[in-house]
Amino acid sequence: MSTSESRSPRTRLPGQVAWSTLWRGGVVAFCIVFAFSTQMLFQLDMYAQWPLTDILLGWLSYLVDQLIVGGCIFAAVALAGLLPVTKPSARHGSVVVAIACGALAGEWLLMLQAPLPEVVSVAAVLFAKSVRWMAVGALAYAFFIFRRQAEQAAAQAHHSDVQRVQIELQMTQARLQSLRAYIEPHFLFNTLANVQRLYGTQPERGRAMLASFIAYVRAALPQMRHDQTTLRQDVELARTYLEVLQVRMGPRLRVRFDVPDEVAALPFPALALATLTENAIKHGLNPLPEGGSIEITARVAGGQLVVGVVDTGAGLRASGGSGSGLANLRARLAMQYGTAARLNLEANLPRGIRATIVLPVKPVLAQAA
């Protein structure tokens, strides 16, 4: 396991406040208070009545007052962050209440320093100033929430990009695994050994087997560069593969194709049919001394492309039906089509396996176009 995988993300316990969040909140609060205090500097009539030095001193005094109120609001919001609240609505509500309480506390402290005249209602002044601060604080908090959501969305997009790269890497690995599955060393060496033996005893059969093997390699290698091809090309690959084996197995292998031309032109995942064909030979027919038959069919039904490979081999119990080739094929279908495609394996009575790939026709055609 890599270091990045073993390192668990930092979890936030109930009531725990991250110091980085408090620091950013304090900076934002100071900027808001500073901007809010400059409103008196835009009262142009003061410049005609007061010297600039007195105006700046008055502004500094006003800024200190605003910083006191802003500090009280910030402290109240920080305390609200310590509450063990998990629901977003309750957390947002506690922040708004904390803003109001902090504004009341700050304005009350200012009134203790400079009491209001008796004719002025203290409650009314506190209410008016608190509402003003609560409006400004709520807007700042809303801006903070929107910014955090934007950061989370950007992080999610980055995570999606990482997943996409990982999927592409998996697809590349799947293609390499497919190449190893269809041009395996034992298949290559067995074929060449058979060609060599047949050239010494039956030259015509040896030439036929070599020609079929060359056709198979020519059909297989180009498909490794693409995730999708046409059903006709994949059928041709399966045909050349079976022709090689027919020369080697003789009457032990019987093959039948039922793929109409209009269906063969449809897009199809590369090497998908070849996977089922190779699985039927390796796990189905090879274990039987008498061999058996393989039938490859294709049809369109209900807007879906249904491609089947039926063999009369050893069956599900003997083959297990869970080889790496089939697992690889299922993963490729899920990556390309999601839940719209499926691979079914069922018993072919009285003996053998019926493997079926079902794909949506219209999405595949749109993608191919």
Backbone torsions as a table, in degrees:
resi	resn	phi	psi	omega
1	MET	NA	132.8	-178.2
2	SER	-74.2	167.5	179.8
3	THR	-63.7	-40.5	-179.7
4	SER	-65.7	-30.5	-179.5
5	GLU	-79.1	-35.3	-176.8
6	SER	-79.6	-17.4	-177.9
7	ARG	-82.4	112.7	-178.7
8	SER	-79.1	144.5	179.5
9	PRO	-67.6	150.5	-180.0
10	ARG	-71.2	120.8	-180.0
11	THR	-95.0	143.5	-178.9
12	ARG	-96.5	115.0	178.8
13	LEU	-72.9	156.4	176.9
14	PRO	-57.5	129.2	178.8
15	GLY	83.3	-2.2	-179.5
16	GLN	-84.8	134.0	-179.3
17	VAL	-113.7	125.3	178.4
18	ALA	-74.1	131.5	-179.1
19	TRP	-64.6	-32.2	177.8
20	SER	-63.8	-37.9	177.8
21	THR	-66.6	-40.9	177.6
22	LEU	-63.8	-40.2	-180.0
23	TRP	-64.0	-45.8	177.7
24	ARG	-63.8	-39.1	178.3
25	GLY	-63.7	-38.6	178.1
26	GLY	-65.4	-40.7	178.3
27	VAL	-64.0	-43.8	179.2
28	VAL	-63.7	-42.7	179.6
29	ALA	-61.5	-41.9	178.8
30	PHE	-63.1	-42.2	179.5
31	CYS	-62.8	-39.4	179.8
32	ILE	-66.7	-45.1	179.8
33	VAL	-63.4	-42.4	179.3
34	PHE	-61.6	-46.0	179.0
35	ALA	-65.8	-37.3	-179.3
36	PHE	-66.7	-34.2	-177.2
37	SER	-74.3	-20.8	-176.8
38	THR	-75.5	-3.0	-178.4
39	GLN	-61.9	-31.1	-179.5
40	MET	-70.7	-23.4	179.5
41	LEU	-71.8	-15.2	-179.9
42	PHE	-96.6	9.8	173.1
43	GLN	-86.8	94.5	-169.4
44	LEU	-65.2	-25.5	-178.3
45	ASP	-67.6	-20.8	179.3
46	MET	-66.8	-33.4	-176.0
47	TYR	-67.1	-20.6	177.3
48	ALA	-85.9	-16.6	-175.5
49	GLN	-108.9	-24.8	-173.3
50	TRP	-128.2	150.2	175.0
51	PRO	-68.1	156.3	-176.9
52	LEU	-63.4	-35.2	179.9
53	THR	-63.4	-43.1	178.9
54	ASP	-65.2	-36.4	179.9
55	ILE	-65.3	-43.0	-179.8
56	LEU	-67.0	-39.9	176.6
57	LEU	-63.4	-40.1	177.0
58	GLY	-64.6	-38.0	178.8
59	TRP	-66.8	-39.7	178.5
60	LEU	-63.6	-39.9	177.5
61	SER	-64.1	-41.2	178.4
62	TYR	-65.8	-37.2	178.6
63	LEU	-64.1	-40.6	178.3
64	VAL	-61.7	-41.8	178.0
65	ASP	-61.3	-43.8	-179.9
66	GLN	-65.8	-35.4	178.2
67	LEU	-66.0	-34.1	176.9
68	ILE	-63.4	-46.4	179.5
69	VAL	-66.3	-43.6	179.2
70	GLY	-61.8	-38.5	177.4
71	GLY	-64.2	-39.1	177.5
72	CYS	-64.6	-41.1	178.5
73	ILE	-64.3	-43.6	-179.3
74	PHE	-62.7	-41.7	178.6
75	ALA	-64.1	-41.0	179.8
76	ALA	-65.1	-40.9	178.9
77	VAL	-66.1	-38.8	177.9
78	ALA	-63.2	-40.8	177.0
79	LEU	-65.7	-36.9	177.4
80	ALA	-63.5	-31.1	177.9
81	GLY	-68.1	-17.7	178.0
82	LEU	-81.1	-12.0	-178.5
83	LEU	-68.7	139.3	178.8
84	PRO	-76.9	67.3	-178.7
85	VAL	-107.1	131.1	-178.0
86	THR	-110.5	-32.8	-178.8
87	LYS	-72.2	133.9	-179.7
88	PRO	-59.1	-41.1	-178.5
89	SER	-63.6	-41.8	178.6
90	ALA	-67.3	-37.8	179.1
91	ARG	-65.4	-44.4	178.3
92	HIS	-63.5	-40.7	178.9
93	GLY	-63.9	-39.5	179.1
94	SER	-65.4	-33.8	178.1
95	VAL	-67.6	-42.4	179.8
96	VAL	-63.5	-43.7	177.6
97	VAL	-63.2	-38.5	179.0
98	ALA	-64.9	-37.2	177.5
99	ILE	-62.0	-44.7	179.7
100	ALA	-64.0	-43.9	-179.5
101	CYS	-66.3	-40.9	178.0
102	GLY	-63.8	-40.0	178.1
103	ALA	-63.8	-42.2	177.9
104	LEU	-62.1	-43.3	-179.4
105	ALA	-65.3	-42.4	-179.3
106	GLY	-65.7	-46.1	178.9
107	GLU	-65.8	-33.3	177.7
108	TRP	-66.7	-37.9	176.5
109	LEU	-63.3	-39.4	178.3
110	LEU	-64.8	-36.6	178.9
111	MET	-70.0	-27.8	175.9
112	LEU	-67.0	-33.4	177.8
113	GLN	-75.2	-38.1	-178.8
114	ALA	-134.2	87.6	-177.3
115	PRO	-60.6	148.5	178.9
116	LEU	-82.4	156.1	174.4
117	PRO	-59.2	153.0	-177.3
118	GLU	-63.5	-25.6	-178.0
119	VAL	-75.9	-13.7	-178.1
120	VAL	-93.6	133.0	179.3
121	SER	-75.7	115.2	179.2
122	VAL	-63.4	-41.5	-178.7
123	ALA	-62.6	-40.6	-178.7
124	ALA	-66.5	-41.3	179.7
125	VAL	-66.4	-43.5	178.4
126	LEU	-60.9	-41.9	-179.4
127	PHE	-64.2	-45.4	-177.9
128	ALA	-64.1	-46.6	-179.4
129	LYS	-68.3	-35.4	178.4
130	SER	-66.4	-39.5	177.5
131	VAL	-62.7	-39.8	178.9
132	ARG	-63.0	-46.8	179.4
133	TRP	-65.3	-37.7	-179.3
134	MET	-66.4	-36.6	177.6
135	ALA	-64.9	-46.0	179.2
136	VAL	-64.6	-43.6	-179.8
137	GLY	-65.6	-38.8	178.9
138	ALA	-64.2	-40.0	177.6
139	LEU	-64.4	-42.0	178.3
140	ALA	-64.2	-40.5	179.3
141	TYR	-66.0	-39.7	177.5
142	ALA	-62.7	-40.7	176.7
143	PHE	-61.4	-40.9	178.6
144	PHE	-63.1	-41.9	-179.8
145	ILE	-64.4	-45.9	-179.9
146	PHE	-62.2	-39.8	179.7
147	ARG	-66.5	-40.6	178.9
148	ARG	-65.5	-38.9	176.9
149	GLN	-64.1	-37.3	177.1
150	ALA	-64.6	-40.4	177.1
151	GLU	-64.1	-40.9	178.1
152	GLN	-64.8	-39.4	178.0
153	ALA	-64.4	-40.2	177.7
154	ALA	-65.0	-39.7	177.8
155	ALA	-64.9	-38.5	178.0
156	GLN	-65.9	-39.2	177.7
157	ALA	-64.1	-40.1	177.3
158	HIS	-63.9	-41.1	178.2
159	HIS	-63.0	-39.1	177.8
160	SER	-64.5	-39.0	177.2
161	ASP	-63.7	-40.0	178.4
162	VAL	-64.1	-41.7	178.1
163	GLN	-63.5	-38.8	179.9
164	ARG	-63.5	-42.2	177.8
165	VAL	-63.5	-40.1	178.7
166	GLN	-64.2	-39.1	178.4
167	ILE	-65.2	-41.9	177.6
168	GLU	-62.1	-39.0	177.1
169	LEU	-64.2	-40.7	178.0
170	GLN	-64.7	-38.1	177.6
171	MET	-64.0	-40.6	177.5
172	THR	-63.4	-43.1	177.5
173	GLN	-63.9	-36.2	178.4
174	ALA	-64.9	-39.5	178.3
175	ARG	-64.8	-39.3	178.1
176	LEU	-66.3	-39.1	177.1
177	GLN	-64.7	-37.7	177.5
178	SER	-64.5	-40.6	178.7
179	LEU	-61.9	-41.6	178.2
180	ARG	-67.2	-29.3	-177.9
181	ALA	-73.6	-34.3	-173.3
182	TYR	-98.9	-22.3	174.4
183	ILE	-122.4	59.9	-179.0
184	GLU	-71.5	153.7	179.1
185	PRO	-58.7	-39.8	-177.6
186	HIS	-68.3	-35.1	176.8
187	PHE	-67.6	-42.7	179.1
188	LEU	-62.1	-49.8	-175.8
189	PHE	-69.3	-38.4	178.1
190	ASN	-63.7	-40.1	-179.8
191	THR	-66.2	-47.0	179.9
192	LEU	-64.6	-36.7	177.2
193	ALA	-64.9	-39.7	177.5
194	ASN	-66.4	-39.8	177.8
195	VAL	-61.0	-44.9	179.7
196	GLN	-61.8	-43.5	-178.9
197	ARG	-66.8	-42.5	-177.9
198	LEU	-68.7	-32.3	178.2
199	TYR	-64.7	-26.5	178.5
200	GLY	-84.0	-26.0	-176.3
201	THR	-112.4	-43.8	-178.5
202	GLN	-134.9	82.7	-174.4
203	PRO	-56.3	-36.5	-178.5
204	GLU	-63.8	-44.3	177.6
205	ARG	-66.8	-35.4	177.4
206	GLY	-64.0	-42.2	178.1
207	ARG	-66.5	-38.0	179.0
208	ALA	-64.7	-41.4	179.7
209	MET	-67.3	-41.0	178.7
210	LEU	-64.9	-40.7	178.9
211	ALA	-64.3	-40.7	179.0
212	SER	-66.8	-38.3	179.9
213	PHE	-67.4	-40.6	177.1
214	ILE	-62.8	-42.0	178.1
215	ALA	-63.3	-37.3	178.4
216	TYR	-64.4	-46.8	-179.9
217	VAL	-62.8	-42.0	178.5
218	ARG	-63.1	-33.4	179.5
219	ALA	-79.0	-30.5	-174.5
220	ALA	-80.3	-45.5	-172.3
221	LEU	-62.2	-44.4	179.8
222	PRO	-62.0	-30.7	-177.3
223	GLN	-70.9	-17.8	178.8
224	MET	-69.9	-14.8	-178.6
225	ARG	-89.9	-4.1	-175.4
226	HIS	-133.9	147.7	175.6
227	ASP	-83.3	-18.7	-176.3
228	GLN	-140.9	144.5	178.3
229	THR	-139.1	-157.8	172.9
230	THR	-104.8	158.4	178.7
231	LEU	-62.2	-34.5	179.8
232	ARG	-60.2	-43.7	-179.6
233	GLN	-66.8	-38.7	178.9
234	ASP	-70.8	-34.7	175.4
235	VAL	-65.0	-40.5	179.1
236	GLU	-63.2	-39.1	177.2
237	LEU	-62.9	-44.8	178.3
238	ALA	-64.2	-37.0	-179.4
239	ARG	-63.7	-47.1	-179.6
240	THR	-65.6	-36.6	177.1
241	TYR	-62.0	-44.7	-179.2
242	LEU	-71.7	-30.0	176.9
243	GLU	-64.6	-38.8	176.2
244	VAL	-61.6	-45.7	-177.6
245	LEU	-70.2	-30.4	178.3
246	GLN	-64.7	-36.4	176.9
247	VAL	-65.3	-38.2	-177.3
248	ARG	-78.6	-41.8	-175.4
249	MET	-88.9	-19.6	178.5
250	GLY	66.1	-136.2	-177.4
251	PRO	-69.6	-7.1	177.1
252	ARG	-69.6	-14.9	-178.6
253	LEU	-123.6	120.1	176.7
254	ARG	-118.8	134.1	-172.4
255	VAL	-126.7	142.1	176.0
256	ARG	-142.5	134.8	178.4
257	PHE	-116.5	136.0	174.3
258	ASP	-136.2	78.4	-177.4
259	VAL	-128.1	101.7	179.2
260	PRO	-61.4	151.4	-177.3
261	ASP	-61.3	-40.3	-178.1
262	GLU	-67.6	-28.7	177.0
263	VAL	-79.8	-35.1	-178.5
264	ALA	-64.0	-21.6	-179.0
265	ALA	-79.2	-8.1	-177.2
266	LEU	-73.3	148.6	174.8
267	PRO	-62.3	150.0	-174.7
268	PHE	-154.9	144.8	179.1
269	PRO	-61.7	133.1	-177.9
270	ALA	-62.2	136.1	174.2
271	LEU	67.8	8.0	-179.9
272	ALA	-68.9	-47.3	179.2
273	LEU	-66.6	-37.9	178.4
274	ALA	-62.8	-32.8	177.3
275	THR	-62.2	-46.9	-179.3
276	LEU	-67.0	-37.9	179.6
277	THR	-65.2	-46.9	179.6
278	GLU	-63.1	-37.6	178.9
279	ASN	-66.3	-38.7	179.5
280	ALA	-65.4	-37.3	178.9
281	ILE	-71.1	-50.6	-172.4
282	LYS	-66.9	-46.3	-173.4
283	HIS	-100.3	-15.0	-176.3
284	GLY	-104.1	-57.2	-172.5
285	LEU	-91.9	-37.3	-177.7
286	ASN	-57.4	-40.0	-179.0
287	PRO	-67.0	-16.0	-176.1
288	LEU	-95.6	129.1	178.1
289	PRO	-60.7	-34.5	-178.8
290	GLU	-85.0	-6.9	-179.5
291	GLY	71.6	-142.2	-179.4
292	GLY	169.7	-161.6	-176.8
293	SER	-123.0	155.2	175.1
294	ILE	-128.7	130.6	178.0
295	GLU	-122.8	126.9	179.2
296	ILE	-112.2	122.0	-176.4
297	THR	-127.8	158.8	176.5
298	ALA	-152.1	140.8	178.3
299	ARG	-157.6	164.0	175.1
300	VAL	-113.0	125.2	-178.6
301	ALA	-142.8	124.5	177.5
302	GLY	61.7	35.8	-179.5
303	GLY	74.4	15.5	-179.9
304	GLN	-126.1	144.4	174.8
305	LEU	-91.6	121.2	-177.2
306	VAL	-115.0	114.8	-179.4
307	VAL	-118.7	127.0	-176.1
308	GLY	-125.3	146.1	172.3
309	VAL	-124.5	113.4	-176.0
310	VAL	-115.0	128.2	177.4
311	ASP	-125.4	161.8	176.3
312	THR	-110.9	42.3	-175.8
313	GLY	-89.1	-148.0	-171.6
314	ALA	-70.7	-22.8	177.4
315	GLY	96.6	177.1	-175.9
316	LEU	-64.8	-39.0	-175.8
317	ARG	-65.6	-38.3	-178.4
318	ALA	-77.5	-39.9	-175.5
319	SER	-84.7	-23.7	-178.9
320	GLY	85.0	-34.8	177.0
321	GLY	67.0	21.0	-176.3
322	SER	-135.0	35.7	180.0
323	GLY	-69.1	167.6	-179.4
324	SER	-65.3	-31.8	178.5
325	GLY	-63.2	-43.0	179.1
326	LEU	-69.2	-40.4	177.1
327	ALA	-62.7	-39.8	177.2
328	ASN	-63.7	-41.8	179.4
329	LEU	-65.0	-42.8	177.8
330	ARG	-60.4	-41.3	179.1
331	ALA	-64.5	-40.8	179.2
332	ARG	-65.0	-42.1	178.5
333	LEU	-62.9	-40.5	179.3
334	ALA	-66.2	-37.1	179.6
335	MET	-68.1	-38.7	-174.4
336	GLN	-85.4	-34.6	-172.2
337	TYR	-123.9	-6.1	-177.4
338	GLY	67.6	-135.4	-179.6
339	THR	-85.3	0.0	-178.4
340	ALA	-78.0	-13.5	-179.9
341	ALA	-120.6	154.4	179.2
342	ARG	-152.7	157.3	175.8
343	LEU	-121.6	119.1	-178.1
344	ASN	-110.3	136.8	173.8
345	LEU	-122.5	127.3	179.3
346	GLU	-146.7	161.5	-179.1
347	ALA	-70.1	141.0	175.7
348	ASN	-106.0	98.7	-177.3
349	LEU	-70.4	140.0	5.1
350	PRO	-84.0	-11.1	-178.1
351	ARG	-155.7	144.9	176.1
352	GLY	113.6	-168.8	-177.3
353	ILE	-129.8	140.8	172.6
354	ARG	-112.3	107.6	178.6
355	ALA	-102.5	129.9	-174.8
356	THR	-131.9	130.8	172.3
357	ILE	-106.4	127.2	179.5
358	VAL	-118.3	122.8	-178.0
359	LEU	-127.5	150.3	172.2
360	PRO	-73.3	133.8	-176.4
361	VAL	-78.4	-50.4	-172.3
362	LYS	-64.1	-47.8	178.0
363	PRO	-60.0	-35.5	-179.5
364	VAL	-69.3	-39.6	178.6
365	LEU	-65.1	-41.5	179.3
366	ALA	-63.5	-39.2	179.3
367	GLN	-67.7	-39.1	-179.3
368	ALA	-67.7	-33.5	179.8
369	ALA	-68.3	NA	NA
